[in-house]
């Protein structure tokens, strides 16, 4: 669990989003879920942890591509809502 928390914090620092937002986007978590994980009140199942890691991995790959390009192996997850980021 400590490794997952550490990975989430590193990802969020790199991308500039809050952990709560990451969990909301990745697994449609309730807003207080992150705090519960941090305090040990609850913990994710392995399936949920894998979904969070998968979301972070896909998003990292997307950030490595030049603006506007999509990876040829990218398969959008139909269960995850993503917001569009407009770069100026």
PDB file as gemmi writes it, atoms N, CA and C in Angstrom:
CRYST1    1.000    1.000    1.000  90.00  90.00  90.00 P 1                      
ATOM      1  N   UNK A   1       0.827  -1.196   0.000  1.00  0.00           N  
ATOM      2  CA  UNK A   1       0.000   0.000   0.000  1.00  0.00           C  
ATOM      3  C   UNK A   1       0.869   1.257   0.000  1.00  0.00           C  
ATOM      4  N   UNK A   2       1.961   1.201   0.763  1.00  0.00           N  
ATOM      5  CA  UNK A   2       2.844   2.377   0.823  1.00  0.00           C  
ATOM      6  C   UNK A   2       3.413   2.705  -0.556  1.00  0.00           C  
ATOM      7  N   UNK A   3       3.731   1.659  -1.333  1.00  0.00           N  
ATOM      8  CA  UNK A   3       4.278   1.880  -2.671  1.00  0.00           C  
ATOM      9  C   UNK A   3       3.246   2.534  -3.590  1.00  0.00           C  
ATOM     10  N   UNK A   4       2.005   2.094  -3.505  1.00  0.00           N  
ATOM     11  CA  UNK A   4       0.945   2.688  -4.320  1.00  0.00           C  
ATOM     12  C   UNK A   4       0.759   4.160  -3.961  1.00  0.00           C  
ATOM     13  N   UNK A   5       0.720   4.457  -2.678  1.00  0.00           N  
ATOM     14  CA  UNK A   5       0.576   5.860  -2.230  1.00  0.00           C  
ATOM     15  C   UNK A   5       1.742   6.697  -2.755  1.00  0.00           C  
ATOM     16  N   UNK A   6       2.938   6.154  -2.640  1.00  0.00           N  
ATOM     17  CA  UNK A   6       4.133   6.863  -3.111  1.00  0.00           C  
ATOM     18  C   UNK A   6       4.074   7.090  -4.621  1.00  0.00           C  
ATOM     19  N   UNK A   7       3.654   6.070  -5.371  1.00  0.00           N  
ATOM     20  CA  UNK A   7       3.544   6.195  -6.830  1.00  0.00           C  
ATOM     21  C   UNK A   7       2.505   7.238  -7.217  1.00  0.00           C  
ATOM     22  N   UNK A   8       1.382   7.244  -6.527  1.00  0.00           N  
ATOM     23  CA  UNK A   8       0.327   8.222  -6.807  1.00  0.00           C  
ATOM     24  C   UNK A   8       0.830   9.633  -6.513  1.00  0.00           C  
ATOM     25  N   UNK A   9       1.495   9.809  -5.378  1.00  0.00           N  
ATOM     26  CA  UNK A   9       2.013  11.137  -5.032  1.00  0.00           C  
ATOM     27  C   UNK A   9       3.043  11.614  -6.048  1.00  0.00           C  
ATOM     28  N   UNK A  10       3.927  10.726  -6.504  1.00  0.00           N  
ATOM     29  CA  UNK A  10       4.936  11.099  -7.500  1.00  0.00           C  
ATOM     30  C   UNK A  10       4.277  11.479  -8.824  1.00  0.00           C  
ATOM     31  N   UNK A  11       3.298  10.693  -9.239  1.00  0.00           N  
ATOM     32  CA  UNK A  11       2.580  10.971 -10.481  1.00  0.00           C  
ATOM     33  C   UNK A  11       1.885  12.332 -10.398  1.00  0.00           C  
ATOM     34  N   UNK A  12       1.213  12.571  -9.283  1.00  0.00           N  
ATOM     35  CA  UNK A  12       0.471  13.829  -9.123  1.00  0.00           C  
ATOM     36  C   UNK A  12       1.399  15.032  -9.079  1.00  0.00           C  
ATOM     37  N   UNK A  13       2.545  14.862  -8.476  1.00  0.00           N  
ATOM     38  CA  UNK A  13       3.510  15.960  -8.452  1.00  0.00           C  
ATOM     39  C   UNK A  13       4.017  16.232  -9.871  1.00  0.00           C  
ATOM     40  N   UNK A  14       4.263  15.173 -10.632  1.00  0.00           N  
ATOM     41  CA  UNK A  14       4.748  15.301 -12.002  1.00  0.00           C  
ATOM     42  C   UNK A  14       3.721  15.955 -12.912  1.00  0.00           C  
ATOM     43  N   UNK A  15       2.447  15.616 -12.719  1.00  0.00           N  
ATOM     44  CA  UNK A  15       1.400  16.106 -13.625  1.00  0.00           C  
ATOM     45  C   UNK A  15       0.692  17.354 -13.122  1.00  0.00           C  
ATOM     46  N   UNK A  16       0.865  17.671 -11.846  1.00  0.00           N  
ATOM     47  CA  UNK A  16       0.239  18.871 -11.302  1.00  0.00           C  
ATOM     48  C   UNK A  16      -1.229  18.724 -10.949  1.00  0.00           C  
ATOM     49  N   UNK A  17      -1.682  17.493 -10.745  1.00  0.00           N  
ATOM     50  CA  UNK A  17      -3.070  17.302 -10.329  1.00  0.00           C  
ATOM     51  C   UNK A  17      -3.107  16.757  -8.907  1.00  0.00           C  
ATOM     52  N   UNK A  18      -4.230  16.917  -8.270  1.00  0.00           N  
ATOM     53  CA  UNK A  18      -4.395  16.426  -6.900  1.00  0.00           C  
ATOM     54  C   UNK A  18      -4.668  14.918  -6.918  1.00  0.00           C  
ATOM     55  N   UNK A  19      -4.200  14.204  -5.904  1.00  0.00           N  
ATOM     56  CA  UNK A  19      -4.484  12.765  -5.827  1.00  0.00           C  
ATOM     57  C   UNK A  19      -5.980  12.454  -5.869  1.00  0.00           C  
ATOM     58  N   UNK A  20      -6.779  13.293  -5.245  1.00  0.00           N  
ATOM     59  CA  UNK A  20      -8.225  13.087  -5.262  1.00  0.00           C  
ATOM     60  C   UNK A  20      -8.755  13.114  -6.700  1.00  0.00           C  
ATOM     61  N   UNK A  21      -8.250  14.036  -7.502  1.00  0.00           N  
ATOM     62  CA  UNK A  21      -8.663  14.153  -8.906  1.00  0.00           C  
ATOM     63  C   UNK A  21      -8.222  12.927  -9.698  1.00  0.00           C  
ATOM     64  N   UNK A  22      -7.012  12.462  -9.450  1.00  0.00           N  
ATOM     65  CA  UNK A  22      -6.534  11.261 -10.122  1.00  0.00           C  
ATOM     66  C   UNK A  22      -7.459  10.079  -9.839  1.00  0.00           C  
ATOM     67  N   UNK A  23      -7.785   9.859  -8.566  1.00  0.00           N  
ATOM     68  CA  UNK A  23      -8.649   8.739  -8.212  1.00  0.00           C  
ATOM     69  C   UNK A  23     -10.041   8.910  -8.809  1.00  0.00           C  
ATOM     70  N   UNK A  24     -10.515  10.127  -8.840  1.00  0.00           N  
ATOM     71  CA  UNK A  24     -11.833  10.400  -9.415  1.00  0.00           C  
ATOM     72  C   UNK A  24     -11.835  10.060 -10.902  1.00  0.00           C  
ATOM     73  N   UNK A  25     -10.795  10.486 -11.617  1.00  0.00           N  
ATOM     74  CA  UNK A  25     -10.701  10.228 -13.058  1.00  0.00           C  
ATOM     75  C   UNK A  25     -10.432   8.759 -13.363  1.00  0.00           C  
ATOM     76  N   UNK A  26      -9.569   8.127 -12.576  1.00  0.00           N  
ATOM     77  CA  UNK A  26      -9.143   6.753 -12.863  1.00  0.00           C  
ATOM     78  C   UNK A  26     -10.182   5.707 -12.484  1.00  0.00           C  
ATOM     79  N   UNK A  27     -10.820   5.891 -11.327  1.00  0.00           N  
ATOM     80  CA  UNK A  27     -11.717   4.839 -10.836  1.00  0.00           C  
ATOM     81  C   UNK A  27     -13.064   5.364 -10.367  1.00  0.00           C  
ATOM     82  N   UNK A  28     -13.329   6.646 -10.626  1.00  0.00           N  
ATOM     83  CA  UNK A  28     -14.578   7.269 -10.203  1.00  0.00           C  
ATOM     84  C   UNK A  28     -14.769   7.163  -8.689  1.00  0.00           C  
ATOM     85  N   UNK A  29     -13.673   7.388  -7.966  1.00  0.00           N  
ATOM     86  CA  UNK A  29     -13.697   7.285  -6.504  1.00  0.00           C  
ATOM     87  C   UNK A  29     -14.421   8.485  -5.890  1.00  0.00           C  
ATOM     88  N   UNK A  30     -14.945   8.283  -4.705  1.00  0.00           N  
ATOM     89  CA  UNK A  30     -15.530   9.391  -3.960  1.00  0.00           C  
ATOM     90  C   UNK A  30     -14.403  10.326  -3.532  1.00  0.00           C  
ATOM     91  N   UNK A  31     -14.740  11.595  -3.304  1.00  0.00           N  
ATOM     92  CA  UNK A  31     -13.714  12.592  -3.019  1.00  0.00           C  
ATOM     93  C   UNK A  31     -12.906  12.293  -1.768  1.00  0.00           C  
ATOM     94  N   UNK A  32     -13.445  11.649  -0.773  1.00  0.00           N  
ATOM     95  CA  UNK A  32     -12.697  11.372   0.451  1.00  0.00           C  
ATOM     96  C   UNK A  32     -11.860  10.110   0.418  1.00  0.00           C  
ATOM     97  N   UNK A  33     -11.888   9.400  -0.710  1.00  0.00           N  
ATOM     98  CA  UNK A  33     -11.203   8.110  -0.792  1.00  0.00           C  
ATOM     99  C   UNK A  33      -9.707   8.226  -0.576  1.00  0.00           C  
ATOM    100  N   UNK A  34      -9.075   9.217  -1.159  1.00  0.00           N  
ATOM    101  CA  UNK A  34      -7.621   9.371  -1.031  1.00  0.00           C  
ATOM    102  C   UNK A  34      -7.224   9.502   0.437  1.00  0.00           C  
ATOM    103  N   UNK A  35      -7.920  10.333   1.166  1.00  0.00           N  
ATOM    104  CA  UNK A  35      -7.595  10.538   2.583  1.00  0.00           C  
ATOM    105  C   UNK A  35      -7.755   9.243   3.368  1.00  0.00           C  
ATOM    106  N   UNK A  36      -8.777   8.464   3.050  1.00  0.00           N  
ATOM    107  CA  UNK A  36      -8.979   7.179   3.729  1.00  0.00           C  
ATOM    108  C   UNK A  36      -7.828   6.223   3.443  1.00  0.00           C  
ATOM    109  N   UNK A  37      -7.326   6.231   2.209  1.00  0.00           N  
ATOM    110  CA  UNK A  37      -6.171   5.386   1.884  1.00  0.00           C  
ATOM    111  C   UNK A  37      -4.945   5.852   2.648  1.00  0.00           C  
ATOM    112  N   UNK A  38      -4.752   7.167   2.699  1.00  0.00           N  
ATOM    113  CA  UNK A  38      -3.571   7.720   3.376  1.00  0.00           C  
ATOM    114  C   UNK A  38      -3.575   7.424   4.876  1.00  0.00           C  
ATOM    115  N   UNK A  39      -4.748   7.488   5.496  1.00  0.00           N  
ATOM    116  CA  UNK A  39      -4.831   7.271   6.947  1.00  0.00           C  
ATOM    117  C   UNK A  39      -4.977   5.800   7.311  1.00  0.00           C  
ATOM    118  N   UNK A  40      -5.156   4.939   6.327  1.00  0.00           N  
ATOM    119  CA  UNK A  40      -5.301   3.521   6.596  1.00  0.00           C  
ATOM    120  C   UNK A  40      -6.715   3.104   6.968  1.00  0.00           C  
ATOM    121  N   UNK A  41      -7.682   4.013   6.833  1.00  0.00           N  
ATOM    122  CA  UNK A  41      -9.082   3.674   7.117  1.00  0.00           C  
ATOM    123  C   UNK A  41      -9.627   2.673   6.118  1.00  0.00           C  
ATOM    124  N   UNK A  42      -9.113   2.698   4.901  1.00  0.00           N  
ATOM    125  CA  UNK A  42      -9.512   1.738   3.882  1.00  0.00           C  
ATOM    126  C   UNK A  42      -8.325   1.534   2.948  1.00  0.00           C  
ATOM    127  N   UNK A  43      -8.436   0.537   2.113  1.00  0.00           N  
ATOM    128  CA  UNK A  43      -7.392   0.289   1.124  1.00  0.00           C  
ATOM    129  C   UNK A  43      -8.052  -0.274  -0.130  1.00  0.00           C  
ATOM    130  N   UNK A  44      -7.413  -0.065  -1.273  1.00  0.00           N  
ATOM    131  CA  UNK A  44      -8.003  -0.537  -2.520  1.00  0.00           C  
ATOM    132  C   UNK A  44      -7.807  -2.042  -2.685  1.00  0.00           C  
ATOM    133  N   UNK A  45      -8.683  -2.642  -3.463  1.00  0.00           N  
ATOM    134  CA  UNK A  45      -8.470  -4.031  -3.857  1.00  0.00           C  
ATOM    135  C   UNK A  45      -7.332  -4.050  -4.874  1.00  0.00           C  
ATOM    136  N   UNK A  46      -6.814  -5.201  -5.160  1.00  0.00           N  
ATOM    137  CA  UNK A  46      -5.758  -5.311  -6.171  1.00  0.00           C  
ATOM    138  C   UNK A  46      -6.278  -4.859  -7.537  1.00  0.00           C  
ATOM    139  N   UNK A  47      -7.530  -5.172  -7.816  1.00  0.00           N  
ATOM    140  CA  UNK A  47      -8.125  -4.763  -9.090  1.00  0.00           C  
ATOM    141  C   UNK A  47      -8.162  -3.241  -9.212  1.00  0.00           C  
ATOM    142  N   UNK A  48      -8.553  -2.569  -8.139  1.00  0.00           N  
ATOM    143  CA  UNK A  48      -8.607  -1.105  -8.143  1.00  0.00           C  
ATOM    144  C   UNK A  48      -7.196  -0.522  -8.252  1.00  0.00           C  
ATOM    145  N   UNK A  49      -6.258  -1.077  -7.505  1.00  0.00           N  
ATOM    146  CA  UNK A  49      -4.870  -0.600  -7.575  1.00  0.00           C  
ATOM    147  C   UNK A  49      -4.325  -0.760  -8.999  1.00  0.00           C  
ATOM    148  N   UNK A  50      -4.636  -1.880  -9.637  1.00  0.00           N  
ATOM    149  CA  UNK A  50      -4.193  -2.102 -11.018  1.00  0.00           C  
ATOM    150  C   UNK A  50      -4.817  -1.092 -11.971  1.00  0.00           C  
ATOM    151  N   UNK A  51      -6.083  -0.751 -11.756  1.00  0.00           N  
ATOM    152  CA  UNK A  51      -6.735   0.254 -12.605  1.00  0.00           C  
ATOM    153  C   UNK A  51      -6.082   1.622 -12.443  1.00  0.00           C  
ATOM    154  N   UNK A  52      -5.746   1.988 -11.210  1.00  0.00           N  
ATOM    155  CA  UNK A  52      -5.083   3.277 -10.966  1.00  0.00           C  
ATOM    156  C   UNK A  52      -3.714   3.283 -11.641  1.00  0.00           C  
ATOM    157  N   UNK A  53      -2.953   2.223 -11.455  1.00  0.00           N  
ATOM    158  CA  UNK A  53      -1.629   2.139 -12.089  1.00  0.00           C  
ATOM    159  C   UNK A  53      -1.751   2.166 -13.620  1.00  0.00           C  
ATOM    160  N   UNK A  54      -2.747   1.480 -14.151  1.00  0.00           N  
ATOM    161  CA  UNK A  54      -2.964   1.489 -15.598  1.00  0.00           C  
ATOM    162  C   UNK A  54      -3.298   2.872 -16.119  1.00  0.00           C  
ATOM    163  N   UNK A  55      -4.119   3.583 -15.381  1.00  0.00           N  
ATOM    164  CA  UNK A  55      -4.483   4.951 -15.764  1.00  0.00           C  
ATOM    165  C   UNK A  55      -3.240   5.844 -15.775  1.00  0.00           C  
ATOM    166  N   UNK A  56      -2.430   5.732 -14.726  1.00  0.00           N  
ATOM    167  CA  UNK A  56      -1.219   6.555 -14.661  1.00  0.00           C  
ATOM    168  C   UNK A  56      -0.269   6.194 -15.793  1.00  0.00           C  
ATOM    169  N   UNK A  57      -0.151   4.922 -16.099  1.00  0.00           N  
ATOM    170  CA  UNK A  57       0.740   4.463 -17.163  1.00  0.00           C  
ATOM    171  C   UNK A  57       0.287   4.968 -18.522  1.00  0.00           C  
ATOM    172  N   UNK A  58      -0.999   4.839 -18.818  1.00  0.00           N  
ATOM    173  CA  UNK A  58      -1.538   5.323 -20.097  1.00  0.00           C  
ATOM    174  C   UNK A  58      -1.348   6.825 -20.228  1.00  0.00           C  
ATOM    175  N   UNK A  59      -1.588   7.548 -19.159  1.00  0.00           N  
ATOM    176  CA  UNK A  59      -1.473   8.998 -19.187  1.00  0.00           C  
ATOM    177  C   UNK A  59      -0.018   9.424 -19.356  1.00  0.00           C  
ATOM    178  N   UNK A  60       0.917   8.702 -18.730  1.00  0.00           N  
ATOM    179  CA  UNK A  60       2.340   9.014 -18.904  1.00  0.00           C  
ATOM    180  C   UNK A  60       2.757   8.814 -20.349  1.00  0.00           C  
ATOM    181  N   UNK A  61       2.283   7.740 -20.980  1.00  0.00           N  
ATOM    182  CA  UNK A  61       2.595   7.477 -22.383  1.00  0.00           C  
ATOM    183  C   UNK A  61       2.034   8.594 -23.251  1.00  0.00           C  
ATOM    184  N   UNK A  62       0.827   9.027 -22.971  1.00  0.00           N  
ATOM    185  CA  UNK A  62       0.208  10.098 -23.753  1.00  0.00           C  
ATOM    186  C   UNK A  62       1.000  11.392 -23.649  1.00  0.00           C  
ATOM    187  N   UNK A  63       1.576  11.669 -22.476  1.00  0.00           N  
ATOM    188  CA  UNK A  63       2.353  12.892 -22.303  1.00  0.00           C  
ATOM    189  C   UNK A  63       3.695  12.837 -23.023  1.00  0.00           C  
ATOM    190  N   UNK A  64       4.180  11.634 -23.354  1.00  0.00           N  
ATOM    191  CA  UNK A  64       5.456  11.498 -24.046  1.00  0.00           C  
ATOM    192  C   UNK A  64       5.340  11.739 -25.551  1.00  0.00           C  
ATOM    193  N   UNK A  65       4.118  11.749 -26.075  1.00  0.00           N  
ATOM    194  CA  UNK A  65       3.915  11.939 -27.507  1.00  0.00           C  
ATOM    195  C   UNK A  65       3.854  13.425 -27.855  1.00  0.00           C  
ATOM    196  N   UNK A  66       4.264  13.779 -29.068  1.00  0.00           N  
ATOM    197  CA  UNK A  66       4.100  15.165 -29.500  1.00  0.00           C  
ATOM    198  C   UNK A  66       2.630  15.548 -29.464  1.00  0.00           C  
ATOM    199  N   UNK A  67       2.371  16.820 -29.235  1.00  0.00           N  
ATOM    200  CA  UNK A  67       1.008  17.316 -29.098  1.00  0.00           C  
ATOM    201  C   UNK A  67       0.137  16.904 -30.278  1.00  0.00           C  
ATOM    202  N   UNK A  68      -1.016  16.341 -29.978  1.00  0.00           N  
ATOM    203  CA  UNK A  68      -1.970  15.968 -31.005  1.00  0.00           C  
ATOM    204  C   UNK A  68      -1.830  14.554 -31.534  1.00  0.00           C  
ATOM    205  N   UNK A  69      -0.711  13.874 -31.235  1.00  0.00           N  
ATOM    206  CA  UNK A  69      -0.534  12.513 -31.723  1.00  0.00           C  
ATOM    207  C   UNK A  69      -1.084  11.520 -30.723  1.00  0.00           C  
ATOM    208  N   UNK A  70      -1.568  10.402 -31.233  1.00  0.00           N  
ATOM    209  CA  UNK A  70      -2.095   9.339 -30.395  1.00  0.00           C  
ATOM    210  C   UNK A  70      -1.278   8.089 -30.667  1.00  0.00           C  
ATOM    211  N   UNK A  71      -0.916   7.398 -29.611  1.00  0.00           N  
ATOM    212  CA  UNK A  71      -0.155   6.168 -29.742  1.00  0.00           C  
ATOM    213  C   UNK A  71      -0.909   5.175 -30.614  1.00  0.00           C  
ATOM    214  N   UNK A  72      -0.220   4.477 -31.539  1.00  0.00           N  
ATOM    215  CA  UNK A  72      -0.907   3.501 -32.377  1.00  0.00           C  
ATOM    216  C   UNK A  72      -1.467   2.321 -31.581  1.00  0.00           C  
ATOM    217  N   UNK A  73      -0.957   2.091 -30.385  1.00  0.00           N  
ATOM    218  CA  UNK A  73      -1.453   0.992 -29.558  1.00  0.00           C  
ATOM    219  C   UNK A  73      -2.445   1.465 -28.513  1.00  0.00           C  
ATOM    220  N   UNK A  74      -2.766   2.756 -28.498  1.00  0.00           N  
ATOM    221  CA  UNK A  74      -3.681   3.302 -27.500  1.00  0.00           C  
ATOM    222  C   UNK A  74      -5.081   2.740 -27.695  1.00  0.00           C  
ATOM    223  N   UNK A  75      -5.617   2.160 -26.656  1.00  0.00           N  
ATOM    224  CA  UNK A  75      -6.986   1.668 -26.649  1.00  0.00           C  
ATOM    225  C   UNK A  75      -7.723   2.401 -25.548  1.00  0.00           C  
ATOM    226  N   UNK A  76      -8.602   3.341 -25.869  1.00  0.00           N  
ATOM    227  CA  UNK A  76      -9.281   4.096 -24.826  1.00  0.00           C  
ATOM    228  C   UNK A  76     -10.105   3.187 -23.922  1.00  0.00           C  
ATOM    229  N   UNK A  77     -10.036   3.445 -22.639  1.00  0.00           N  
ATOM    230  CA  UNK A  77     -10.813   2.698 -21.664  1.00  0.00           C  
ATOM    231  C   UNK A  77     -12.220   3.273 -21.659  1.00  0.00           C  
ATOM    232  N   UNK A  78     -13.184   2.463 -22.014  1.00  0.00           N  
ATOM    233  CA  UNK A  78     -14.559   2.924 -22.124  1.00  0.00           C  
ATOM    234  C   UNK A  78     -15.169   3.268 -20.770  1.00  0.00           C  
ATOM    235  N   UNK A  79     -14.571   2.773 -19.672  1.00  0.00           N  
ATOM    236  CA  UNK A  79     -15.125   3.000 -18.338  1.00  0.00           C  
ATOM    237  C   UNK A  79     -14.533   4.218 -17.643  1.00  0.00           C  
ATOM    238  N   UNK A  80     -13.569   4.884 -18.272  1.00  0.00           N  
ATOM    239  CA  UNK A  80     -12.899   6.018 -17.639  1.00  0.00           C  
ATOM    240  C   UNK A  80     -13.247   7.290 -18.391  1.00  0.00           C  
ATOM    241  N   UNK A  81     -13.781   8.250 -17.672  1.00  0.00           N  
ATOM    242  CA  UNK A  81     -14.050   9.554 -18.272  1.00  0.00           C  
ATOM    243  C   UNK A  81     -12.803  10.406 -18.137  1.00  0.00           C  
ATOM    244  N   UNK A  82     -12.446  11.081 -19.201  1.00  0.00           N  
ATOM    245  CA  UNK A  82     -11.274  11.960 -19.170  1.00  0.00           C  
ATOM    246  C   UNK A  82     -11.702  13.338 -19.655  1.00  0.00           C  
ATOM    247  N   UNK A  83     -11.119  14.323 -19.057  1.00  0.00           N  
ATOM    248  CA  UNK A  83     -11.392  15.673 -19.522  1.00  0.00           C  
ATOM    249  C   UNK A  83     -10.322  16.064 -20.518  1.00  0.00           C  
ATOM    250  N   UNK A  84     -10.681  16.911 -21.432  1.00  0.00           N  
ATOM    251  CA  UNK A  84      -9.754  17.349 -22.449  1.00  0.00           C  
ATOM    252  C   UNK A  84      -8.980  18.553 -21.934  1.00  0.00           C  
ATOM    253  N   UNK A  85      -7.680  18.533 -22.106  1.00  0.00           N  
ATOM    254  CA  UNK A  85      -6.833  19.627 -21.664  1.00  0.00           C  
ATOM    255  C   UNK A  85      -6.470  20.446 -22.892  1.00  0.00           C  
ATOM    256  N   UNK A  86      -6.708  21.718 -22.819  1.00  0.00           N  
ATOM    257  CA  UNK A  86      -6.388  22.615 -23.923  1.00  0.00           C  
ATOM    258  C   UNK A  86      -5.089  23.323 -23.591  1.00  0.00           C  
ATOM    259  N   UNK A  87      -4.101  23.166 -24.466  1.00  0.00           N  
ATOM    260  CA  UNK A  87      -2.815  23.834 -24.277  1.00  0.00           C  
ATOM    261  C   UNK A  87      -2.791  25.128 -25.073  1.00  0.00           C  
ATOM    262  N   UNK A  88      -2.269  26.154 -24.459  1.00  0.00           N  
ATOM    263  CA  UNK A  88      -2.203  27.455 -25.139  1.00  0.00           C  
ATOM    264  C   UNK A  88      -0.786  27.806 -25.460  1.00  0.00           C  
TER     265      UNK A  88                                                      
END                                                                             
